[in-house]
Amino acid sequence: MSITKEAELTGMQNAGTAVAYTLKQMMHYAQPGMSTKALDDYGARILADFGARPAPQLTYGFPGCACISVNHEFCHGIPSGKRILKEGDLVNIDVSAELNGFWADNGASFVLGKDIHQHQPLVEASRAVLKQALEHIKGGVKIADIGHLMETTAKKKGFLVVKNLGGHGIGRGLHEQPEELLNYKNRFDPRRFKKNSVVAIETFIATTSTHATELDDGWTLVGNKGGYMAQHEHTIVITGGTPIILTAMNGIFN
């Protein structure tokens, strides 16, 4: 989507606020002993209060409101009453929704409670990679160069990037052009970010795997070589300078 008038920016800001607030509250609400289904139901109620509709359900028929992935699950984890959260779990929540015809996407990985399994360095690396990328994205910048920056930052921190997952355009639908905003440099990709366009930039930072593979449930992705992955995502409007982060609470990176 490209922002062409004030009403479109306002619509995207409202959608961004809905998913950002929902994600933040779900992260605070999560606790050991809770099922991922209970956590998902909580998030669904918050989105409903905004008048927003869960994007994965609308677009793909996903069996849940948000994607909630735990430990070795990289992404697209299905909320379940049988999946009980435990102290020290590496949890990823990916919230996306439609509100009045506008779509936004926001995700974050975090350690539940005490970091007894030492996942925090991976989480912090993912946050740092996203922050670094957002500081350099503006109209005219090559998409592949941002991918290179993301992979370089991850490697400096001792981690890998998952090469078959990436960010995407968004706005009037969950996934729009440009697709495949990858976390590494695709030297065959000549595309550049366009001013006033809306994209979801997301990290896929892993310990041992460089590709994600789908489980038999048809949704959940795990690493081709196991291990763990952290993801952080913001929906942004590209400008001629610092991007507008639509999913940052109070307009500040979080």
Secondary structure, 3 states (H helix, E strand, C coil): CECCCHHHHHHHHHHHHHHHHHHHHHHHHCCCCCEHHHHHHHHHHHHHHHCCEEHHHHHHCCCCCCEEEECCEEECCCCCCCCECCCCCEEEEEEEEEECCEEEEEEEEEECCCCCCCCHHHHHHHHHHHHHHHHHCCCCCEHHHHHHHHHHHHHHCCCEECCCCEEEECCCCCCEEEEEEECCCCCCCCCECCCCEEEEEECCEECCCCCEEECCCCCCEEECCCCCEECCEEEEECCCCCCEECCCHHHCCC
